[in-house]
Amino acid sequence: MTLTELRYIVAVARERHFGRAAEACFVSQPTLSVAIKKLEEELDLKIFERGANEISVTPLGEAIVRQAQQVIEQAAAIKEIAKRGKDPLAGPLKLGIIYTIGPYLLPELVKHAIEMTPQMPLMLQENFTVKLLDMLRTGELDCAIMAEPFPDTGLAIAPLYDGTFFLSFLVDVLILGLAALGLQHIVGDAGVLNLGQAAFFGLGAYGGVWTLQHWGWSTLPAFGAAIVVALGGAVLMAPLLRLRGVYFAMASFAFGAMMFEIYGQAVSITGGENGLFLIPPPEILGHTFVGNRDAYLLVLSVALVCYALLALVSRTGYGLSLHAVRQSENGARASGVNVARLRFLALALGVIPAASTMMSAAMVPPSHRTSPGATACTGVEVWTCAPRARSTRSAEPARCGGSCM
């Protein structure tokens, strides 16, 4: 009986399939099957019942698999004891992380880990919580980052950080409110049903972030660039303003759908479905905006400024002309109002609040935002977990993780 054979039966019991278990153990299926058959002959019993479509564990086999898991963990503990006199950060760290948190933490975590502990390469595994817990028990992972709640399964658990879900929710509400504020000016004040408003949201965000990441611009010039790019999109849509009523609504919807497809395909600019990471935090008048609290204050300020400006504009001659067009377009034309130019100005003013979401939505680094999978009412708690037998090794990743945030 060897540790390798014990690892094989644990893998088969977990996967319920010889082929998948062999892949997980990085061996061929015949090698794994022969080793398990040899162990069953040595013990003179059947650990697995082999069916046509699935593999089941015998009642006695369940007890053997549980004991094998404990033996594997104890064997790993012996290795850890041997390493205590050496560098605890030497050698690879097998880190697991759930899917909903990985994209938000890993970019900066990997960057800092390479800088701070080059002698400890990261071996990353993204998976579901249940799967990660199983891999921790069997020693396939040294530690894992997961969101609570999960059962206490004899693991050393320590909080890594608390997510400010409520503030993150408010930030998202205000960001969408900014986009809606521009839409209100176009639809409510100008009477133009624009179903492609989200396209300008993306144009401003991606345009501003591009200048930050690739040209090294500071926050305010990048904000100006975001508005210019969004206005460029308004110029592209301007010919559609010749259409009226439902025809313009359909054409604007098609424009938005086309831009959505472009955002998904232009991976080098937009990051595709994964989005953009490692975006510098906003810095205005010497203050760097970091975290959800700063993001909330920033986007709230931008929203108030945009609301005040649009309210003032509505009281000018331009606003009165829009009101006249809404009341009677033919009457406004007869009074000498250039309706086409007026509607384009309304479109241009309406895209500015949408583009200004770049200040908060696009520029707040993902590591400071709650992940999409966070559904707790008061926040998400992220934990770093490792078997208690490996407390020496597990303490170091927690320290590294804390410094990387």
Secondary structure as GFF3:
##gff-version 3
##sequence-region A 1 405
A	DSSP	alpha_helix	3	15	.	.	.	ID=ss1
A	DSSP	alpha_helix	18	25	.	.	.	ID=ss2
A	DSSP	alpha_helix	29	43	.	.	.	ID=ss3
A	DSSP	beta_strand	48	50	.	.	.	ID=ss4
A	DSSP	beta_strand	55	57	.	.	.	ID=ss5
A	DSSP	alpha_helix	59	83	.	.	.	ID=ss6
A	DSSP	beta_strand	93	98	.	.	.	ID=ss7
A	DSSP	alpha_helix	102	116	.	.	.	ID=ss8
A	DSSP	beta_strand	122	127	.	.	.	ID=ss9
A	DSSP	alpha_helix	129	137	.	.	.	ID=ss10
A	DSSP	beta_strand	143	147	.	.	.	ID=ss11
A	DSSP	beta_strand	155	162	.	.	.	ID=ss12
A	DSSP	alpha_helix	165	184	.	.	.	ID=ss13
A	DSSP	pi_helix	185	189	.	.	.	ID=ss14
A	DSSP	alpha_helix	197	214	.	.	.	ID=ss15
A	DSSP	alpha_helix	219	237	.	.	.	ID=ss16
A	DSSP	three_ten_helix	238	242	.	.	.	ID=ss17
A	DSSP	alpha_helix	246	265	.	.	.	ID=ss18
A	DSSP	alpha_helix	267	270	.	.	.	ID=ss19
A	DSSP	three_ten_helix	272	274	.	.	.	ID=ss20
A	DSSP	beta_strand	283	284	.	.	.	ID=ss21
A	DSSP	beta_strand	287	288	.	.	.	ID=ss22
A	DSSP	alpha_helix	291	313	.	.	.	ID=ss23
A	DSSP	alpha_helix	317	327	.	.	.	ID=ss24
A	DSSP	alpha_helix	329	334	.	.	.	ID=ss25
A	DSSP	alpha_helix	339	355	.	.	.	ID=ss26
A	DSSP	three_ten_helix	356	359	.	.	.	ID=ss27
A	DSSP	three_ten_helix	366	368	.	.	.	ID=ss28
A	DSSP	beta_strand	381	387	.	.	.	ID=ss29
A	DSSP	three_ten_helix	388	390	.	.	.	ID=ss30
A	DSSP	alpha_helix	391	404	.	.	.	ID=ss31
###
